[in-house]
Amino acid sequence: MNSRDITAASLFVSLFAGAALALPGSIVPFNDDDTGGWSGSNGIGGVGTFIDDTQGDPAPGFHTIFNDFGITFRNSTSPDFVQDLSSVSGFAFAIDTKVNDISFFGTPAPRPWLLEFRDFDAGPGNDQFASVWYKFADFSAATHGDWTRFFVQVSVFDYDALPAGWGGSGAEDPKTFEPMLPEGITFRDVIAGYDEIVVTTLEPGFFFGFTDFDVVVDDITLTTDTDIASCNPADLAQPFGVLDLADIQCFLFGFTNGLDLADFAAPQGVFDLADLAAFVNGFLNGCP
C-alpha cells in the first residue's frame, strides 16, 4: 500500500460520519380501484372485506368488518408483493391503517398488528409454514382511531440473521416454547422463497378469542432497492453510476462485519489492508 493509498484511505475514513444508508427504490402502491392481489378475512364471521368508497386515506380503502380469532390481509399472487427479496439491497414495507373498533365481547381491546412473510415450502410439515414477522404495535380504536402509517425497513446487511425487532416461526424453542424458525432456515431463506405476504393480528405464539374487528387499510407499499450493474467495483450503493459517501459507508460496514461485498482482494475471506487499498483505488478511479 503506497503513500497515495494511505492518504486516500485516511481521507475517506475521516468522511464516514455514521449517517444512515438511504433506501431509494420504486414504490408499488395499493391500487384503490383494484385490490392488487390483496384479499382479506371473509366467511361466516360477518360482513367480510370489501373496497369501501367512503373510507380510505383518501377513500376508497380496503375495509374489514369481521368476527374471528384475528383478521389477515394477504397477497400471494402479485409479483409486486411476492418476489425474491434476497436479491435486492434492502426493502421497506408500509401500510396505512385506521381502527374503527376492536372489541372482545363488547369491551374495547388492543390486538397486535404485524407484517409476516410465509414460506409454505420451508415448514416442518405439510400443514405448517416457516415465517419471519415484524410487529408494528398493539393497536386499538383508542390508540389508532385516526389514520396511521405503519412502516418497517430492512437493509441487506441484516439478511443473514433476524433483523432487530423481527421474529421467526415454524418451530418451537424446546426450552422457552417461543416460536422460532425451523433449524437450518434463515431470514434470507424465507424472504427469498416466501409464498405469501400478510398483515395480520395473529401474532405467532399467542392465542386470542373471538373478537369483533372493524379495520380499514390503504396504500400498502413494498419498496425495493435492487442490485443493478454498477460503473465500478467500488460503486456499492445507489445512486449507481456515482461514487460518493454512500459507497464508502457500504464498504466500511462490510469491511468491519466481514461481508463479501468488502472482500476486494486476495486472500478471499480475509479482510485487511489489501481490501482497503483495492477499494480506495477503485473509488479514486471514479465512473466513466
C-alpha positions as CSV (number, residue, x, y, z in Angstrom):
1,M,0.0,0.0,0.0
2,N,1.7,3.2,-1.2
3,S,1.6,6.6,0.4
4,R,-1.2,7.7,-2.0
5,D,-3.3,4.8,-0.9
6,I,-2.8,5.5,2.8
7,T,-3.6,9.2,2.3
8,A,-6.8,8.3,0.4
9,A,-7.8,5.7,2.9
10,S,-7.3,8.3,5.7
11,L,-9.4,10.8,3.8
12,F,-12.4,8.5,3.2
13,V,-12.4,7.1,6.7
14,S,-12.5,10.6,8.0
15,L,-15.5,11.3,5.8
16,F,-17.5,8.5,7.5
17,A,-19.8,10.2,9.8
18,G,-22.3,7.4,10.6
19,A,-25.2,8.8,8.5
20,A,-27.9,6.2,7.9
21,L,-27.9,4.5,4.5
22,A,-30.7,5.7,2.2
23,L,-33.0,3.2,0.6
24,P,-34.3,4.6,-2.7
25,G,-36.4,2.4,-4.9
26,S,-39.6,2.1,-6.8
27,I,-42.8,2.3,-4.7
28,V,-45.6,-0.2,-5.5
29,P,-48.8,1.3,-4.2
30,F,-52.0,-0.4,-3.3
31,N,-54.5,0.2,-6.1
32,D,-57.7,1.6,-4.7
33,D,-59.7,0.6,-7.8
34,D,-58.4,-2.9,-7.6
35,T,-57.2,-5.0,-4.7
36,G,-53.9,-5.6,-6.5
37,G,-53.9,-9.2,-5.4
38,W,-54.8,-8.4,-1.8
39,S,-57.6,-10.2,0.0
40,G,-58.9,-10.0,3.5
41,S,-60.9,-12.0,6.0
42,N,-64.2,-13.4,4.7
43,G,-66.7,-16.1,5.5
44,I,-69.3,-16.6,8.2
45,G,-67.8,-14.2,10.7
46,G,-69.5,-11.1,9.4
47,V,-69.6,-8.6,6.5
48,G,-66.0,-9.6,5.4
49,T,-63.6,-7.5,3.4
50,F,-64.5,-5.1,0.7
51,I,-63.4,-1.9,-1.1
52,D,-65.1,0.9,0.8
53,D,-65.8,4.1,-1.3
54,T,-66.5,6.1,1.9
55,Q,-63.4,5.3,4.0
56,G,-59.7,5.5,3.0
57,D,-56.6,7.7,3.1
58,P,-58.2,9.2,1.0
59,A,-61.2,7.0,0.1
60,P,-61.6,4.3,-1.2
61,G,-60.0,1.9,1.2
62,F,-59.9,-1.8,1.9
63,H,-62.3,-2.4,4.8
64,T,-62.7,-5.5,7.1
65,I,-65.7,-6.0,9.4
66,F,-65.4,-9.4,10.8
67,N,-65.6,-11.6,14.0
68,D,-62.9,-14.2,14.4
69,F,-59.7,-15.0,16.3
70,G,-58.0,-12.4,14.2
71,I,-58.0,-10.7,10.8
72,T,-55.5,-11.1,8.0
73,F,-54.8,-9.2,4.8
74,R,-52.8,-11.4,2.4
75,N,-51.3,-11.4,-1.1
76,S,-49.9,-14.5,-2.8
77,T,-50.3,-13.6,-6.5
78,S,-48.9,-10.1,-7.2
79,P,-45.2,-10.1,-8.3
80,D,-45.1,-6.6,-6.9
81,F,-45.5,-8.0,-3.4
82,V,-44.4,-11.6,-3.8
83,Q,-40.8,-11.6,-5.1
84,D,-37.3,-12.7,-4.2
85,L,-36.3,-10.0,-1.7
86,S,-33.0,-11.7,-1.0
87,S,-31.8,-10.4,-4.4
88,V,-32.3,-6.8,-3.6
89,S,-30.2,-4.5,-1.4
90,G,-33.0,-3.8,1.0
91,F,-36.7,-3.3,1.2
92,A,-39.3,-1.3,3.1
93,F,-43.0,-2.1,3.7
94,A,-45.7,0.3,4.8
95,I,-49.5,0.2,5.3
96,D,-52.0,3.0,6.2
97,T,-54.4,1.7,8.9
98,K,-57.4,3.1,10.7
99,V,-59.2,1.2,13.6
100,N,-62.9,1.9,13.9
101,D,-63.4,-0.8,16.5
102,I,-61.7,-3.8,18.1
103,S,-63.8,-5.3,20.9
104,F,-63.8,-8.6,22.8
105,F,-67.3,-9.4,24.0
106,G,-68.3,-5.8,23.7
107,T,-65.2,-4.4,25.6
108,P,-62.6,-2.4,23.6
109,A,-59.4,-4.4,23.4
110,P,-56.0,-4.0,21.7
111,R,-54.6,-6.5,19.3
112,P,-51.2,-7.0,17.7
113,W,-50.6,-5.7,14.2
114,L,-47.7,-7.2,12.2
115,L,-46.2,-8.0,8.9
116,E,-45.4,-11.6,8.0
117,F,-43.7,-13.4,5.1
118,R,-44.8,-17.0,4.9
119,D,-42.9,-19.8,3.1
120,F,-45.0,-22.9,2.8
121,D,-42.1,-24.9,1.4
122,A,-39.8,-24.4,4.4
123,G,-42.1,-25.5,7.2
124,P,-41.5,-28.7,9.2
125,G,-44.7,-30.4,7.8
126,N,-47.3,-30.1,5.1
127,D,-49.7,-28.3,7.5
128,Q,-47.1,-25.7,8.7
129,F,-45.1,-22.9,7.2
130,A,-41.9,-21.1,8.2
131,S,-42.2,-17.3,8.5
132,V,-40.5,-14.2,9.6
133,W,-42.6,-11.4,11.1
134,Y,-42.3,-7.9,12.4
135,K,-44.7,-6.5,15.0
136,F,-45.6,-2.8,14.3
137,A,-47.6,-2.2,17.5
138,D,-50.6,-3.2,19.6
139,F,-53.4,-1.2,18.1
140,S,-56.9,-0.3,19.0
141,A,-59.5,2.4,18.3
142,A,-58.2,4.3,21.3
143,T,-54.6,4.4,20.1
144,H,-55.1,4.2,16.3
145,G,-58.6,5.6,15.6
146,D,-57.0,8.0,13.1
147,W,-55.0,7.1,10.1
148,T,-51.5,5.8,10.9
149,R,-48.7,4.8,8.6
150,F,-47.0,1.7,9.9
151,F,-43.6,1.2,8.4
152,V,-40.5,-1.1,8.6
153,Q,-37.3,-1.1,6.6
154,V,-34.6,-3.8,6.3
155,S,-31.1,-3.5,4.8
156,V,-29.2,-6.3,3.0
157,F,-26.7,-6.1,5.9
158,D,-29.3,-7.7,8.2
159,Y,-30.3,-10.6,5.9
160,D,-28.1,-13.3,7.4
161,A,-29.7,-13.1,10.9
162,L,-33.1,-12.0,12.2
163,P,-33.0,-8.2,12.0
164,A,-33.8,-6.2,15.2
165,G,-37.5,-6.4,16.0
166,W,-38.2,-9.5,13.8
167,G,-39.2,-12.9,14.9
168,G,-39.5,-16.3,13.3
169,S,-42.0,-19.1,13.4
170,G,-42.4,-22.7,12.1
171,A,-40.7,-24.3,15.0
172,E,-40.7,-24.0,18.8
173,D,-37.9,-23.4,21.2
174,P,-37.7,-26.6,23.4
175,K,-36.9,-24.6,26.5
176,T,-39.0,-21.4,26.2
177,F,-41.7,-22.7,23.9
178,E,-41.4,-19.5,22.0
179,P,-41.9,-19.7,18.2
180,M,-38.7,-19.8,16.2
181,L,-37.5,-20.5,12.6
182,P,-37.0,-24.2,11.8
183,E,-33.4,-25.5,12.1
184,G,-31.4,-24.6,9.0
185,I,-33.9,-21.9,7.8
186,T,-32.7,-18.3,7.9
187,F,-34.3,-14.9,7.4
188,R,-32.7,-14.8,3.9
189,D,-34.2,-18.2,3.0
190,V,-37.7,-17.0,3.9
191,I,-37.6,-13.7,2.0
192,A,-36.1,-15.5,-1.0
193,G,-38.9,-18.0,-1.3
194,Y,-41.9,-16.8,0.6
195,D,-45.3,-17.7,-0.9
196,E,-47.5,-15.2,0.8
197,I,-47.1,-11.7,2.4
198,V,-49.6,-10.9,5.1
199,V,-50.6,-8.1,7.5
200,T,-52.4,-9.7,10.4
201,T,-53.4,-9.6,14.1
202,L,-52.4,-13.2,14.6
203,E,-49.1,-12.9,16.4
204,P,-47.1,-16.2,16.4
205,G,-47.1,-17.8,19.9
206,F,-50.3,-16.1,21.0
207,F,-53.9,-17.2,21.0
208,F,-56.9,-14.9,21.1
209,G,-60.6,-15.5,21.5
210,F,-63.3,-14.4,19.0
211,T,-63.0,-10.7,18.6
212,D,-65.0,-8.1,16.6
213,F,-62.9,-6.2,14.1
214,D,-63.7,-3.0,12.1
215,V,-60.4,-2.0,10.4
216,V,-59.6,-0.1,7.2
217,V,-56.3,-0.2,5.4
218,D,-55.0,1.7,2.4
219,D,-51.8,2.5,0.4
220,I,-50.0,-0.8,1.0
221,T,-46.5,-0.4,-0.4
222,L,-43.4,-2.6,-0.9
223,T,-40.3,-0.6,-1.8
224,T,-37.2,-2.4,-3.1
225,D,-33.7,-1.2,-3.8
226,T,-32.3,-3.6,-6.4
227,D,-28.7,-4.6,-7.1
228,I,-28.0,-3.4,-10.6
229,A,-24.9,-3.2,-12.8
230,S,-22.6,-0.6,-11.4
231,C,-19.9,1.6,-13.0
232,N,-17.0,0.4,-10.9
233,P,-16.4,-2.4,-8.3
234,A,-16.3,0.4,-5.7
235,D,-19.8,1.6,-6.7
236,L,-21.6,-0.3,-3.9
237,A,-24.7,1.9,-3.2
238,Q,-27.4,3.8,-5.0
239,P,-27.4,6.1,-6.9
240,F,-25.4,3.7,-9.1
241,G,-23.1,5.5,-11.5
242,V,-21.9,7.9,-8.8
243,L,-19.1,7.3,-6.3
244,D,-19.9,9.1,-3.1
245,L,-20.2,8.8,0.7
246,A,-22.9,6.1,0.5
247,D,-20.4,3.8,-1.3
248,I,-17.8,4.4,1.5
249,Q,-20.4,3.7,4.1
250,C,-21.3,0.4,2.5
251,F,-17.7,-0.7,2.2
252,L,-16.8,0.2,5.8
253,F,-19.9,-1.6,7.1
254,G,-19.0,-4.7,5.0
255,F,-15.3,-4.5,6.0
256,T,-15.9,-4.3,9.7
257,N,-18.6,-7.0,9.6
258,G,-16.8,-9.4,7.3
259,L,-19.3,-9.2,4.4
260,D,-18.4,-10.4,0.9
261,L,-19.2,-7.0,-0.6
262,A,-16.0,-5.7,1.0
263,D,-13.7,-8.6,0.1
264,F,-11.9,-6.8,-2.7
265,A,-8.6,-8.6,-2.7
266,A,-6.9,-12.0,-2.2
267,P,-6.8,-13.9,0.0
268,Q,-10.6,-14.2,-0.1
269,G,-12.3,-14.3,3.2
270,V,-9.6,-12.2,4.9
271,F,-10.3,-8.5,5.4
272,D,-7.1,-6.5,5.6
273,L,-5.2,-3.5,4.1
274,A,-5.2,-5.2,0.7
275,D,-9.0,-4.9,0.5
276,L,-8.9,-1.4,1.8
277,A,-6.3,-0.4,-0.9
278,A,-8.3,-2.1,-3.7
279,F,-11.4,-0.3,-2.7
280,V,-9.6,3.1,-2.5
281,N,-8.1,2.6,-5.9
282,G,-11.4,1.8,-7.4
283,F,-13.1,4.7,-5.7
284,L,-10.5,7.2,-6.9
285,N,-10.8,6.0,-10.5
286,G,-14.4,7.1,-10.5
287,C,-17.1,6.2,-13.0
288,P,-16.7,6.8,-16.8
